[in-house]
């Protein structure tokens, strides 16, 4: 479908940023799927899943052995998970807000050598329809 550049260049986003945050809160990575960021989705889901596993693992070890080292690691992984969870939601929000923005505005930089002289060029193109 043709891209509506008027919408892209306004403050209105194509995808709902606040609709994306609850998706990501329910299942980390779901919001990234919503904006077609599939690799980010796998990374977000895997990272959050790994951290939850580590929290559970060290909680079980601490309950069995009452070793303070396990408790400290559980707490550390809880902080890591909290940070990763929050950043996953922020990333989903930003991805939704900037969805397809790169198709409306393209920026490229060229550096080439011509006859012993380096030539640098910056190109900015905006699509209007």
Secondary structure, 3 states (H helix, E strand, C coil): CCCCHHHHCCCCCCCCHHHHHHHHHHCCCHHHHHCCCHHHHHHHHHHHHHHHHHHHHHHHHHHHHCCHHHHHHHHHHHHHHHHHHHHHHHHHHHHHHCCCHHHHEEEEEEEEEECCEEEEEEEEEECCC
